[in-house]
Each structure stands twice: as structure tokens, then as C-alpha cells.
């Protein structure tokens, strides 16, 4: 039979350990990878823009837009979410001329907060790419 004092001591230890453990807090989704990479220079137009977050994002409220330096949207306006990897959204692209492009995104985190962000990439002309390679 367990003594009342032993039971109380064990119960108190369990309570103390539980209080000392870090709480699991929901954090906002954070962009962890993109293709093309942020601030990269490409010698050819990407056929797709892909971004990944550190957690799954909701299928509602997702948006991804690619804007050229003149402020015009240039993607196909067809943002999708990967079926097997819910942290991945993407949009397809037409052939892009040399320019600097801004990717803007919006998703809903697991904690229901809306997260927005942006990054840029540059498509350089083939002759500039050849100069960089030499």
C-alpha cells in the first residue's frame, strides 16, 4: 500500500515537472524555402514559382502573385497547394523576359493568423548570363 505522504510527494513532483516543461505555442508559418531562391539571378525564366513554409498552411486564403518592375502581375494567377505537402504552394509562369520580379504571398498559419511576405528574383538576359559565367 502506498503511503499518503509518498503519494503526495510523487503528485507534487509530477505537477512541478509539468509546470517546468515548455509550453507548445502555435507560431506563425515562416517561409523556409523558395524556388527560385530569394534575391537570385536566373539565366532563364522559371516555369513555376514554389514556396515552402515551416508548417502546413490552410488551403483557404492562400495567394501567390509575381509582379514585374512596372507593377504588372505576370503569373498565370493559378496558385495551388501540393496535395502531399501542405506546406508547399506554387503558381505557374509564362516565359518571362529579363527583369526583376517580386513574389508576394499570403497564407493562413495553423494558428489561423494570416502571414504575408515577399521576395525578389531577377531574370537576366542570356548575354549577361554568358558574361557572368566567364
C-alpha positions as a LaTeX table, in Angstrom:
\begin{tabular}{lrrr}
\hline
Residue & $x$ (\AA) & $y$ (\AA) & $z$ (\AA) \\
\hline
Unk1 & 0.00 & 0.00 & 0.00 \\
Unk2 & 1.32 & 3.48 & $-0.89$ \\
Unk3 & 1.69 & 5.85 & 1.99 \\
Unk4 & $-0.27$ & 9.07 & 1.76 \\
Unk5 & 2.91 & 11.13 & 2.13 \\
Unk6 & 4.69 & 9.22 & $-0.69$ \\
Unk7 & 1.67 & 9.68 & $-2.95$ \\
Unk8 & 1.60 & 13.43 & $-2.18$ \\
Unk9 & 5.33 & 13.75 & $-2.89$ \\
Unk10 & 5.02 & 11.95 & $-6.25$ \\
Unk11 & 1.98 & 14.04 & $-7.18$ \\
Unk12 & 3.84 & 17.25 & $-6.28$ \\
Unk13 & 6.84 & 16.17 & $-8.41$ \\
Unk14 & 4.56 & 15.49 & $-11.39$ \\
Unk15 & 2.96 & 18.93 & $-11.02$ \\
Unk16 & 6.38 & 20.64 & $-10.78$ \\
Unk17 & 7.77 & 18.81 & $-13.80$ \\
Unk18 & 4.66 & 19.65 & $-15.83$ \\
Unk19 & 4.95 & 23.33 & $-14.91$ \\
Unk20 & 8.61 & 23.41 & $-15.90$ \\
Unk21 & 8.09 & 21.90 & $-19.33$ \\
Unk22 & 7.96 & 24.41 & $-22.19$ \\
Unk23 & 4.51 & 25.17 & $-23.43$ \\
Unk24 & 3.78 & 24.30 & $-27.01$ \\
Unk25 & 2.83 & 27.55 & $-28.64$ \\
Unk26 & 1.42 & 27.91 & $-32.09$ \\
Unk27 & 3.72 & 30.01 & $-34.19$ \\
Unk28 & 3.07 & 31.72 & $-37.48$ \\
Unk29 & 4.08 & 29.97 & $-40.67$ \\
Unk30 & 7.56 & 31.03 & $-41.79$ \\
Unk31 & 8.83 & 30.87 & $-45.36$ \\
Unk32 & 11.74 & 28.41 & $-45.31$ \\
Unk33 & 12.46 & 27.80 & $-48.99$ \\
Unk34 & 11.60 & 29.17 & $-52.39$ \\
Unk35 & 12.29 & 28.23 & $-55.98$ \\
Unk36 & 13.67 & 30.40 & $-57.40$ \\
Unk37 & 15.65 & 31.41 & $-54.34$ \\
Unk38 & 15.11 & 34.88 & $-52.92$ \\
Unk39 & 17.38 & 37.52 & $-54.45$ \\
Unk40 & 18.72 & 35.05 & $-57.05$ \\
Unk41 & 19.61 & 35.79 & $-60.66$ \\
Unk42 & 18.41 & 33.32 & $-63.26$ \\
Unk43 & 19.63 & 32.93 & $-66.82$ \\
Unk44 & 16.25 & 31.56 & $-67.90$ \\
Unk45 & 12.64 & 32.12 & $-66.98$ \\
Unk46 & 11.24 & 29.78 & $-64.30$ \\
Unk47 & 8.17 & 27.78 & $-65.35$ \\
Unk48 & 6.87 & 27.74 & $-61.78$ \\
Unk49 & 7.29 & 29.67 & $-58.55$ \\
Unk50 & 7.27 & 27.42 & $-55.47$ \\
Unk51 & 7.39 & 28.34 & $-51.80$ \\
Unk52 & 7.55 & 26.17 & $-48.70$ \\
Unk53 & 6.74 & 27.02 & $-45.10$ \\
Unk54 & 7.89 & 25.50 & $-41.81$ \\
Unk55 & 4.39 & 24.10 & $-41.22$ \\
Unk56 & 1.30 & 23.16 & $-43.18$ \\
Unk57 & $-0.82$ & 26.11 & $-44.25$ \\
Unk58 & $-4.57$ & 26.29 & $-44.74$ \\
Unk59 & $-5.96$ & 25.78 & $-48.21$ \\
Unk60 & $-8.18$ & 28.84 & $-47.77$ \\
Unk61 & $-6.86$ & 32.39 & $-48.14$ \\
Unk62 & $-3.68$ & 31.37 & $-49.98$ \\
Unk63 & $-2.33$ & 33.75 & $-52.58$ \\
Unk64 & 0.83 & 33.99 & $-54.64$ \\
Unk65 & 1.47 & 36.72 & $-57.21$ \\
Unk66 & 4.50 & 37.61 & $-59.31$ \\
Unk67 & 4.86 & 41.29 & $-60.20$ \\
Unk68 & 7.30 & 42.77 & $-62.74$ \\
Unk69 & 9.27 & 46.00 & $-62.21$ \\
Unk70 & 6.48 & 48.01 & $-63.88$ \\
Unk71 & 4.00 & 46.75 & $-61.26$ \\
Unk72 & 2.13 & 44.38 & $-63.60$ \\
Unk73 & 1.12 & 40.90 & $-62.45$ \\
Unk74 & 2.78 & 38.32 & $-64.73$ \\
Unk75 & 1.98 & 34.86 & $-63.29$ \\
Unk76 & $-0.93$ & 32.71 & $-64.51$ \\
Unk77 & $-2.98$ & 33.55 & $-61.39$ \\
Unk78 & $-3.32$ & 29.83 & $-60.62$ \\
Unk79 & $-1.92$ & 29.34 & $-57.11$ \\
Unk80 & $-2.20$ & 25.74 & $-55.94$ \\
Unk81 & $-1.25$ & 23.77 & $-52.85$ \\
Unk82 & 0.63 & 20.49 & $-53.12$ \\
Unk83 & $-1.54$ & 17.51 & $-52.28$ \\
Unk84 & 1.01 & 15.57 & $-50.25$ \\
Unk85 & 2.96 & 18.51 & $-48.78$ \\
Unk86 & 0.52 & 21.06 & $-47.36$ \\
Unk87 & 3.43 & 23.42 & $-46.56$ \\
Unk88 & 4.06 & 23.96 & $-50.30$ \\
Unk89 & 2.21 & 26.39 & $-52.58$ \\
Unk90 & 3.07 & 27.21 & $-56.17$ \\
Unk91 & 1.96 & 29.04 & $-59.31$ \\
Unk92 & 2.88 & 28.54 & $-62.96$ \\
Unk93 & 4.59 & 31.16 & $-65.07$ \\
Unk94 & 4.68 & 32.23 & $-68.72$ \\
Unk95 & 8.11 & 32.80 & $-70.26$ \\
Unk96 & 9.44 & 35.92 & $-68.56$ \\
Unk97 & 11.67 & 38.50 & $-70.23$ \\
Unk98 & 14.74 & 39.83 & $-68.40$ \\
Unk99 & 13.57 & 41.94 & $-65.45$ \\
Unk100 & 13.39 & 41.94 & $-61.65$ \\
Unk101 & 10.27 & 40.27 & $-60.27$ \\
Unk102 & 8.67 & 40.41 & $-56.85$ \\
Unk103 & 6.88 & 37.37 & $-55.45$ \\
Unk104 & 4.14 & 38.26 & $-52.97$ \\
Unk105 & 2.44 & 35.62 & $-50.88$ \\
Unk106 & $-0.31$ & 35.26 & $-48.28$ \\
Unk107 & $-1.22$ & 32.13 & $-46.32$ \\
Unk108 & $-3.06$ & 31.20 & $-43.16$ \\
Unk109 & $-0.93$ & 29.56 & $-40.46$ \\
Unk110 & $-2.05$ & 26.58 & $-38.42$ \\
Unk111 & $-2.80$ & 29.09 & $-35.64$ \\
Unk112 & $-5.21$ & 30.88 & $-38.07$ \\
Unk113 & $-3.06$ & 34.01 & $-38.41$ \\
Unk114 & $-2.63$ & 35.44 & $-41.89$ \\
Unk115 & 1.04 & 35.63 & $-42.89$ \\
Unk116 & 2.23 & 37.78 & $-45.79$ \\
Unk117 & 5.64 & 38.33 & $-47.30$ \\
Unk118 & 7.62 & 39.00 & $-50.42$ \\
Unk119 & 10.95 & 38.36 & $-52.07$ \\
Unk120 & 12.52 & 39.16 & $-55.42$ \\
Unk121 & 14.43 & 37.38 & $-58.15$ \\
Unk122 & 15.91 & 38.57 & $-61.43$ \\
Unk123 & 15.83 & 37.01 & $-64.88$ \\
Unk124 & 18.94 & 38.20 & $-66.70$ \\
Unk125 & 19.45 & 38.30 & $-70.44$ \\
Unk126 & 21.40 & 35.40 & $-71.99$ \\
Unk127 & 24.32 & 37.69 & $-72.92$ \\
Unk128 & 24.65 & 38.88 & $-69.31$ \\
Unk129 & 24.50 & 35.26 & $-68.12$ \\
Unk130 & 27.34 & 34.41 & $-70.51$ \\
Unk131 & 29.42 & 37.31 & $-69.13$ \\
Unk132 & 28.81 & 36.11 & $-65.55$ \\
Unk133 & 29.96 & 32.59 & $-66.47$ \\
Unk134 & 33.31 & 33.84 & $-67.83$ \\
\hline
\end{tabular}
